[in-house]
Amino acid sequence: MSVTSEIIAGGDGDFMTVRKVTAAGGQREIGRALAAEAVATFGWAPVLVDPVVNRARRTWFERNWPQHHERMRGAAEAVGADFDDDRVHLDGLTGVPSGSACSVTYLRPSATKEGHGLFGRNYDFFTTSAEEIFAALGGPEPTAPRPPMASTPYVINSIPDAGPSTTVLIMNELDSCMEGINEHGLAVALLIADAENTTPPVEAGPQVGISSAQLPRFVLDTCATVDEAKQALLGAKQYDLGVPLHYLIADAAGNAFIWERGDAGTEHIVDIDGDALCLTNHLVHKQQAGELPPDNEETLRTYGRYQELLDRTGGSVMSGELLRATLDEIGFDATNAGLYPVRTLWRTVFDLDERTMSTRFYLGDTATGGLRHSAELTFGPGLLAG
């Protein structure tokens, strides 16, 4: 077992401190390392939940996501808990709900100057605590100040003895995934599915199946291609507790799709049609032909960002440089955030042929309202990745 943990961006005086953990070994050992990190950074501890539900959760993971099941065993070892105690919830390594108002686009190799599949995303999120976010969405006012929800992100490079190596970026839950890539060149990113109608999450414990923030990690652990990801998601039990997300998933062969859940639990696959596939913060499967509706203060510019991505990626050859410039143009800073304290907290570009993830992190605002950010750092799922 090999584990390293280091600060790679930000620090005192910056909005965020970004850490990177590299863990190689068995999944149980990796889970033990991540739980220890969650204890040290977030003060995480297991909580008691409904034992009937929890027993069914563990059984579901064992059958459908054995990698996560083994990591939960490691988490139990890290804190001296009894893994077989049905009352003890051993994942959700901070327990804070997740979500985002983001932009993402995938470009087929035929549409890029490099001849590689490129996958770009802005992670746009609030610069406040979870309590302040939910108060802004109609929840109760916070009773005490808390640190910003997104101020301690992690890059996690997992190199298991069996199964694909992965590199994932998380906001605040060390067993979730905001975006990531595996050694097969399969990449995934999550986004909030309906910015205009998002409400605070339902107060309920963990359910059986995969949560909305765990879904990308499930895909990266168990799939190598888009076709495998479709079958895995169609066969998986999923829940969101009232903050629905949707996902863009792409592979190194040039395939991509959007995964959404609609009314009455219906599931929707929107395949790539052409050279690019774009996604922001409205449900694509509900889109009608013709012009998009106008944005308002609650939509977080989802329609405008979506249209600009379509315009920039349709019918012309892009490059990694142009993709980065496009993402910068539609990002959030103090001059255009509108009603909510939203910033582009990081910008990521995946090269699916190279199996790399290149990310630049938000460190604060400039005097003129722009973004102060780190240098772009490149990571990959291989053993020698940076």
Secondary structure, 3 states (H helix, E strand, C coil): CEEEEEEEEECCCCCCEEEEEEEEECHHHHHHHHHHHHHHHHCCCCEECCHHHHHHHHHHHHHHCHHHHHHHHHHHHHHCCCCCCCCEECCCCCCCCCCCCCEEEEECHHHECCCCCEEEEEEEEECCCHHHHHHHCCCCCCCCCCCCCCCCCEEEEEEECCCCCEEEEECCCCCCCCEEEECCCCEEEEEECCHHHCCCCCCCCCCCCEECCCHHHHHHHHCCCHHHHHHHHHCCCEECCCCCEEEEEECCCCCEEEEEECHHHCEEEEECCCCEEEECCCCHHHCCCCCCCCCCCCCCCHHHHHHHHHHHHCCCCECHHHHHHHHHHCCCCCCCCCCCCEEEEEEEEEECCCCEEEEEEEEEECCCCCEEECCCEEECCCCCCC
